[in-house]
């Protein structure tokens, strides 16, 4: 796992743990309710009868030179107030228990300002940032990053209006340069990418596809006089081709398509300024007021302390995802003291569950399992087949081929587009000698799969080493339900599955739609396919073995502790193994599921959109019986194998493998340069998240697909994707549905028509995935 990926996971985990630990601490120790500044200050009693702390005015210069004036309550800024730091930064606005929460204005000594909504010290909500260089942004924010719809005006006269994602232009948007030329269309990670139009102020325009800020693929250049040039665009003149349609015979005779690239080189996208410090990085020098005592402590804007606290509630407020013992308050904490707090927290946590009427036992890690699969050594029944496969792959991927554009002709997807190669044992002009039996090798739609590997950023050399290197493949112990056999490469990156002829036909039929879909949606959750091949053994049997090569969703340096295959149906959707036989590699099913998966808000929105897009593709192609495969890595666990809920500390000496923790300063530094970690996490891969434990009231009740939430959370890394997408609703599935409908509830049966299957699948998935609020 690379450094950026690990840092990002720690950042995500830190944010979640900080918020959850505080919430749990407040609920456990009965923190009194604190009113917002706009609530009735004269109302001394809460509805539950508890007394609110008094809100009063403080106006004081602090020992370190900082200055605060405003409302105060229970040793926290609370209500309206102004804080001025000695370095010249200033915040004026609403506070809630020491947090900048609500509307406010933060200003930097450079002259830059942000005015808008805050949450827990972050610029979060709707607000306006005005930079010291004159740039302004008005729009939506999430955790100091532009995210959502917004308008940015640059000091040089350029402006952009459209969608932002994690601080960069992403989605639909319009960028206009100061001379009036403008681009309207799709963006990705701050770069023009996708389908869009560039319009010059002289009336000329380009409409088509873009890649990395330049025309790439199908597009049309139009002149103001009605002439146009249409074709395939590329910065490399060798890949450029198209046709002219001139308004008159002598118009634009000197023009060449490469002139467009020269013209566009003058139009750059302005970059945003880097701020020296973020509001969430500023520390407060908080004091004990005259109404309490004179001891002091320092705390961050979100209320976390760093020196001098005695009360149990204050100590709990310091528990965050960092787990940095050097930040504990009130001097060094002894191991015994830490364990006592840990035990108290966990016992209270489970007592709370029992109050809800849902008793449950602490969760444990499943037992460890040996590495999956049997290595195919010499003497194995499929040894020759493996050699044939490796020889064929090396031939297919290694042979020279022209640079392929991602814009493919319809003929490339023709099922008849295949290439046979004979592999005699003595070798031939095109094939090497080998020790296996003679065989024939077939490549289906080779241009398409070469383009797919390019689209998925698969290096050909790495691909061949994984599949055809010195390390043997591993055969999984038993075939799947369909009767197919599975093989894994030694590095776990690729999975090879044998296919029936009917499945090959289904895939070739939908190949064009699949290709266009994965090209259009970078975050698609459908399985990534890299090649489709056939080995035909010579001799009297003439046996054919068809293979498809796909990505292994669970290839990770993290241990996958739980695996679920989820369809949204209930009939037979439970594991028939006893608990003693369930290990890390066991595939559990719908009725085994005991979690709700909670994703950070922006990822949850993208997840919902992508599930809809992927299901629409499968529904249109007549596909059913697919699954969402989910893998869970639990971050916090003890040496004894106990899973540790969010907010509970790992017992001393009991930390297992997990994600490194970040300090608040490191976390905020990441936010200063979001592009550095933007590419290190993808939807469904290495995703930091939380899971909430659920319990079914009646374990034998198969009508309750989703259990009752318990409020018990665990920090996890998630892996998920849609698999088994090659089963169409053929006559056998129709007969299966009709037969089972006589015996069972038709809605519980897996085999239903694609439209009904898609709706049921989505309803179920949107019930078990939720936004982490």
N, C-alpha and C positions, 0 to 999 in steps of 0.2 A: 504494500500500500504506500503510495507516495506521500510526501510530507504535507502537501497542500490538502490532500483528501483527509488525512488524520487531523489536521488543524481545523478544517471545516467541521468535522464531526464533533470535535471538542467544543467548538463555538456553539453549535446547535444545542448540544447537551447542556452546556453552561446556561444558556438562556432558559431552557425548559426547567432545569433544576432550581434555578434562582427563583422563578415564579412559583413553582409548585411547593418548594420548601417553605416559603413564607406563608402561603395560603394554609398549608397543613399546620404550621406552627401556630398561627393565629387561631385556627379552629380548635386545636388541642388544648392550648393554655387559656382559652377564653378571653382573648383580647377584647377590650371594650370597644364599642362602635365609636368612630370619630366622624363628626359631621363635616360635610363640605362647607366651604365658606358661604355658599348661598342657601344653606339650610338654616332653620330657625335656631339661633344661638340661645334663645331664652328657654327652649324646651330642654329641661335637664334630664328627662327620663326617656330611655328608648322604649319601644313598644314592648320589649320583653322585660321591662322593669329595671334594667341596669342603668347606672348613672354615667352620663357622658363626661369625659374630662372637660375642664373649663378651657375656653378659647380666649386668649388675651393678647395684648399688643407687646411686642418686643422691639427695641430700638437700641442696637448695641454694636460697638466696634469690638471684634473678637481679638484674642491674644495674638493671632498670626497676622493681623492687619485686615482680614476680611470684614465686610460690613453687612449686616442684615437688618432690615426693618420690615415689620409686617406682623401678621397673625401667627399665633403659636399655641400649641396644645400638647400636653404630655411629653414635653421635651422634643417636639418635632415642629418644623415649619408646617403650618396647616391653615389653609385659607389663602388669602391674598398676601403676597410679600415680594420683597425685592432683595436680591443677594448680589453683592459686588465683590468679586475676587481681586486680590492684589495685582494680578497680571492684567486687569482691565476688562475681563469677561464679566458680563452682567446678565442676570435673569430677572424679569419682572413678570409676575403672573400668578397662576394658581398652584397651590401645593396640597398634597394629601399625605400626611404622616411622613414628611421628609422627602417625598417624591415630587418631581415636577409632573403634575397630572392635571390635564385640562388645557385651557388656553393660556398662552404666555408669549413672551418675546425674549429671545436670547441674542446678545450682541457680542461680537468679538472686538478686540482692540484694533484690528485691521480695518474696521468699519463695516464688516460683513454682519448681516442680521438674519435671523429666522423668526417669523411671526406666525403662529398657528397653534396646532394641537400637539400636546406632549403626552406620552405614556411612559411611566417608570424611567424618566430621564432621557428618553429617546424622542427625537422628532418623529411623530407617528400620528397619522390622521391627515387632515388637510392643512396646508400651510404654504407660506411664501418665503423663499430664501433669496436674499440679495447679496451677491458676492462683492468683495472689495474691488474687483475688476469691472463691476457694472453688470455682470450677468444676473438674470433673475429667473427663478423657477416658481411657478404657481401650480399647485396640484396636490396629488396624494403622495403620502410617505408611509413606509413601514420600517421601523427600527433604523432611522437615519438615512434610509435609501429611498430615492424616488421610485415609486411602485404604484402603478395604476395610470389614470389619465392625468396629463399635465402639459403645461405650456412653458417652454424655456425660451427666453429672449437673450441673445448674446450681445455683448458690448459692441461687436463689430457690425451689428445690423442684421445678422442671421437670426432665424427663429425656428423652433420646432414645436409642433403640437401633435400629440398622439399618445400612444401607450408606452409605458415604461415598465421595466421588470428588473428589480434588484439594482437600481441605479443607472441602468442603460436603456436606450431606446430598444423596444422589443414588441413586435406586433404591428398594427397599422399606424402609420403616422405620416405627417407632411413636414418636410424640411425646406425652408426657403432661404436662399442666399440674398445678400443685400442688393444684388443687381436685378432681382426679380426672378431669376431662374429657380425652379423648384422641383422637388421629387415628392411624389405621392405613392405610397405603397407599403410593402412589408419590410420589417427590420428584424434583425436577430443579433442580440448581444452588442448593440450599439453600432451595427454595420448594416448598410443597405443589403438586403438578402431576401430573395423571394420574387414575387411578382409585383411590378410597379412601373411607374411612368416618370420620365425626366422630361421637363418642358423648358425649352429655351425661350428667352424673351422675344426672339425674332420669329417665333411661331413654329420652329422645328421641335420635334419630340421623338423620344424613344419609348415604345411600349413593349414590355416583355419581361423576361426573367433576368435576375441579378444574382451574383455570387461574390461575396467579399468586396462589395462596393462597386462592382463593374458588371456590365452586361455579360451574361453567360447563359447560353441556351437559346431557345426560340425567342425571336423578337422582331419588331418592325420599327424602322426609322422613317419618319415622315417629314417631308418638307412642307413649308407653308403654301407652296404652289400646287400641292396635291400629289407630287411624286412620292414614291416610297421604295424602300429596300427591305426585303423580308427574307429571313433565313436563320441559320444557326450562327450565334455570335460567340467569339472567343478572342481573348487577348493575343493568343498565338495565331498568327495569320494562317498557319497550316490547317487549323481546325475551323477556320472561318469559311462559310459558304452561304450563298443566297442568290436571289434574283432581284433585278431592278424593274420598276414600273415607272417610267418617266412621263411627265406631263407633256414634254416635247422632246424631239430627238436630240437636241443639243443641250438639254438641261442637265447640270450636275455631272458633266462628263469627266471632270478632274477629281471628283469625290471618291474616296475610298473608305470602307467601314472603319479602318484603323484610325481615321481622323476623329471618330467619336471618342475613342479612348484617350487621344491627346487632349481633346476639349475637356473631358471629364477630369483629367489630372489636375486642373486648376481649381476644382471644387472639392474642398476638404470639409469634413465634419468637425466643427469646433469641439474641443475637449473641455470638460468641466474642470473647475479649479479644485485643488486639493486643500482642504481646511487643515489648520495646524492642530486643532483639538476639537473633539465633539462634545456636545452638551453632556452626554452620559459619562464622559471622562472626568468631569469637574468634581472635585471633592468639596464637601462642606465641613467647615470647622464648627461643629455643633457643641453647645455648652449646656451644662445644667443651669437652668435659670434660677433666679432668686426664689422662685416658688417651689424649688425642689432642693438641690444642693449644688455645690460649686465644682464638683468633679467634672472633668471634661472627657469628651471622646471625639474621634473623627469618623465621619461616615461619608459614603458616596451619595450621589444625588438620589439613588433609588433606595436609600435607607440602610445600607449595609455598613456595619461599624468596622473600625480598625484598632481602636484602643479604648480601654477603660469602661467596662460594663459589668454589673453585678447581678441584675435581676434575671431570672430564668427566661422570661419572655424576650429580653434583649439578646441573650445568647442565642435563642432560637432564631431571631431575626437575621443572625449572621450566617445561618446555614445556607450555603448556596452550592451550585454545581461545581465550584472550584475545588472544594475539599482541601483547601490550602491551610495546613495547620498553623503556618506562620501568621495567618490573619485572624486567628482566634483571639478573643478579647479577655480582659481580666487576668492577664498573665498566662503562663503555660498551663494547659489543662492536663491533668494526669490521665493515664490510660483508664483507671478505674472510673473516674468521673465521666469520661467519654462513653464507656460501656453502660453506665447507669442511665445516661440520657438516651442512648440507643434503645435499651430495653424498655424504658418508659414510653418512648415514642411508638415502638412497635406494638406494645400491649394496648396502648390507647387506640391505635389504629384499628386493631382487630376488634376491640370492644365496640368501636363505632360501627363496624360491619354487623356485629351481632344485633345492635340496636335496630338496624334496618331489617332484621329478620332473615339475613342471608349468612348463616354461619359458614366458615370456610377454613381450610387448613392452609398453612404457609406453603408456598409453591417451591418446588425443587427443580433443579436442572434434570433433564432426562439423562439416562446413563450414556456414557460415551460409546461410540461405535468404531469398529475398524474401518479403514479406508474402503470405500465402496468398490466393488468389482473384482473380478478375477483376471490377473494379468494373462494375456494370450501368449504363451510361450510355445516353443517348438514341441510338437506332439499334441497340442490342443486341437480339437476337432475343427476349429475355425481359423487355424494358423494360416493356411494357404489363402483363405478369403481375406484375412487382414493384409497379407502381403500384396494381393491383387489390388485391394483398395488403395494402399499406400503408393504403389507403382502408378496407378491411374491418376491419383491426385497430383503426384509430382509431375506427371506428363501434362495434365490439364492446366495447372497453375503456372508451370515453368516455361511452357512453350511461348515463343515471342508472339505478340499480338499488337496491333495498332492501338494508339491511345484512344480509348473509347470515351465519347461524350456521354453524359448522363441522359441526354435526350435520345432515346432509342426509337428506331423505326418499328412500326407494328409487326413487321416480318420477324423481328428478333424474338417475339413472344409466341410465334407459331409452334404448336406442339410437334410439328414435323422438323423443326429446327434442332437437329441433334447431330452428333458426330461420333462415328464408330471408329475405334482404333484396335488393331489386332496386336496382342502381346505374345509372340512366340517365345519359348524358353531360351532359344539361342540369340534372341534379339533381332532387331531389324534396323532399317535406315532411321526410323523415328523413335524406336524404343530400345531400352537397354536389355542385355541378357539377365535372366533372373532364375531363382531356384524354385519358384512356384510352378504350378501347372499352367499350360497355355490357356489364355482366356481372351475374351473381347471386352472392350471398355467403351461405354457409351456416356457422352456428355449431353445432358439436356439443356437447351437454350444457353449455350456457353457465354454468349455476349451479355445476356441479362445477369447471370450470376457473377461475372467479372465486374459488372457495373455495381451490383449490390455490395460486393466486397469493398469496392472503392467508396461507395456511399457510406458504409459502416466503418470506414477508416481502418480496414484490415490490411496490414502489410503482407504482401504475398510471401516474402521470405519467412516471416514469423508464422504464417499460416501453414506453410509446408513443414517447418520444423516441428510445430505442434502435432501435426497428424502423421508426418512421414519421417520424423527424426529417428534416432536410435532407440528411443523408448517405445515399448510396445503399448498397444491400446489395452484397455480394461473392459471386459464384458460384464455387464450387470448380471446378478445371479439368476434372475428369472425374467421372462418376457413380460411385457405389459399386457393389459387386458385385451388389446387388439391382437396379441400374438407377435407383435414386433419385438425384435431384440435391440438392445441399446448398448452402445460402446462409448467409453469416455477416453479422451486423450490423456496422456500422463500428467499434463499440466492443468487438467480439468477445464480448459477454456472451451473446448468443443465437445458436442455430443453427436454421435452418429446413430441414426435410427434406420432399421430396415423397414421398407414400405411395401404395401400391397399395390398391385397394378391399379386398383380403383382409386387409391389415395393419390397416386402419381397423376392420374387423369384429372382429379379434382384440383390439385395444385397447379397443374399446367393451365387449366381453364381459368383460374383466378390469378395467375401470375402477373398479368398486366395491371390488374387492379391493386394487387399487393405491392407491386413495385412503385406505382404512383402514390400509394398511401404512405409507405415508409419514407419516400422522398419528400412528401409534403409535410409530414409530421415527425420532427426529429425525436420527440419524446414518446413515440408510439410504444405501446406495451406489448404488441403482438410479437411472437417469436421471431428472432432474426435468423434468416436462412442464408447459407453461404454457397450451397452447391447441391445439385441433384444428379445422381449418377446411377449406372447399372453395370454390374459385372455378369457376363454370360460365360459360364464354364463350358469348355469344349468337351467332346465325348458324347456318349450315348444319352446322357441325361439332359444335356442342353439347358441346365438349370440357370435361371436368371435371379439375381439378387439385386434389388433396387435399394439405394441408400439416399438419405437426405442428411446434410450436415447443418447443424444449427448451434447457436450459442448456448452455453451452459449458464443459466441464470444464477446458479449458486457458486460460481467461481469467485472466491473471495478469500482474503487472508483472515476474515472473521470466521469463527465456527458457527455454523447454522444449527441452532439448538432445537428449533421447532419448524416443521414443514407442513403446510396445509394445501390441499388441492380442493378448491372451492367452486361449486357450480350453482348453488342456490336451490338445489333440490334436496329432498330428504329421504327418499326411498333408497335404502341400502347405503346411505352416505354416512357410515360410521365404521371405524376401524374394528376389525374382528379380533385383533390381538389382545391378549391380557396385558395389564399394565407392566408386568415384569418383563415382557418382551419388547416393549416400546423403547426405542433409543433415538439418537439424534437424526438418523436417516429414515425413520418411519414416516411415511406420508399419511398424515391425518386428514380427515374429511369434514364436511360441513357440520355434522352433529358432534364432532369432537372439539369444535372451535369454542374457546372460552375467553376470547378477547375482542375488544373493539380497538381498531387501529386509528390513532389520532395523529394527523399530519399538521405541520405548521400551515397557517392560513393560505399563503400564496401557493404552496405546493398542493394543498387540498383542492384549491380552485383548478389548478392545472390537471390534477388527477381526475376530477369529475369531467372536465372537458375531454380529456383523452379517452376515458372509458366510453363516453358517448360516441366519439369519432370511431374508435376501434370496433365497437359493437355495431355501428351502422355499416361499416365495411363488411363484417361477417354476415350480418343479416341480408345485405344486398347480394352477397355471393352464395346465399342458401346454406350457410354453415351453422351447425349446432353442436352441442355436447362439448364445447370448449370449457376451460377452467381458468381461474385465477390461481396461479401457483404463488404461495407466499412463504418466505423464509424469515425467521426471526433470530437475531442474535441479541441476547440479553447482556447489557453492559455491566450491571452491578450484581455480583454474586459473591458469596463467601467461599472460603476454602472447603467448607462442609457441603457445598452444593446448594445452599439456600439462595433463592432469588430475593434481592433486596429492593423493596418498593422505593419509588421516587421520594426523596426527602429524608429517608432513613439513612444513617451513615453506615458505611461498611465497618464491621467490628475490627478492632486493632489486630493486624496480622492476618486478616481474613480476606484481603482484596484479591480477587482473581484477575483473569485477563479482562481488559476493558479499554475504554477510550480515555486518552489523556485529558486532564482538566486544564482549562485556560483561566488565567487571571482576567479580571475585568479590563485591565489595560491592554492585554494581548487581544482580547475579544474586540475591543473598540478599534484597535489598530487595523484589524482585518476589515472593519467597516469603512475605514478611510480609503481602501483600495479594493472595492468589491470585485473588480474584474480579475484580480489575481486568483480568486478561489471559485469564480463563477462556473468554470468548466469542470471542477473537481467532483461534482455531484450531479446525478441525473435522476429523473423520475423513475422510481422502481429499483435503483441500484445504489447501494451504500447510503440509504436515506436515514439520517437520524430522526427518530420519532418517539412517541410514547404509545404504550398499549394499556388499555384499562381492562382489568379482569372482569369477567362476567360469570354468572352462575345461573344455571337453569333450575327452577324451583322443583321440577320433576324430571330427573335425569332420563327416565324412560319415555317421556313425552316427545315424540318425534315431530309434533306439530310446531314446537317452539324452536325455530331455527336459530334465533339470536337470544342469548341469555340476558339476564337482568344486570345492568351495570352496578358495580360495587363501590366505585370510588377509589379502588386500589390501582395505582399506576406503576408502570415499570418503564425505565428508559431502555430503548432498543435501537438496533440498526435493522432496517427492513430491506428486503429484496422481494420484488413481485413482478409478474408478467403474465400475459395471456398465452396459454399453451393449448396444444391439441386442436389446431384450427383447420384441420383437413378432413373433417367428417361432415359430409353433406346429408341432407334429410332425404336419403334414398328409400327405396321400397322396403328394405330390411328394417330401417328405423321406423317407418310408418307402421309396419306390421307389429314391431315391438311395442309401439305406443298403443295400438289398438288392443293387443293382447293384455298388456298390463293394466289398461284402463278398466277392464272387467273386474280386476282383483283389488286395485288400489285407487286412491285419490289421483285423478289425472294430473293435478297440479304438482304432485310430488314426484312424478316420473321424470327422469333425466331426458328421455327421448321425446321431444315435442318439436313442433315446427319452428323454423328459425326466428320468426317474428315474436312468437310467444316466448321462446327461449331467451332471446335478447332482452325482452322486457323483464322477465323473471330474474335473469342474471344481474341486470343493472339494479333492480330494486333491492336485491340481496346485498350487492357490493356497496351500494350507497347506505345500507343499514349498518354495515360492519366497519366502514371507514367514516371518519368524522373529522371536523376541524378541531385542532387543539387550541382551545380558548384559554 
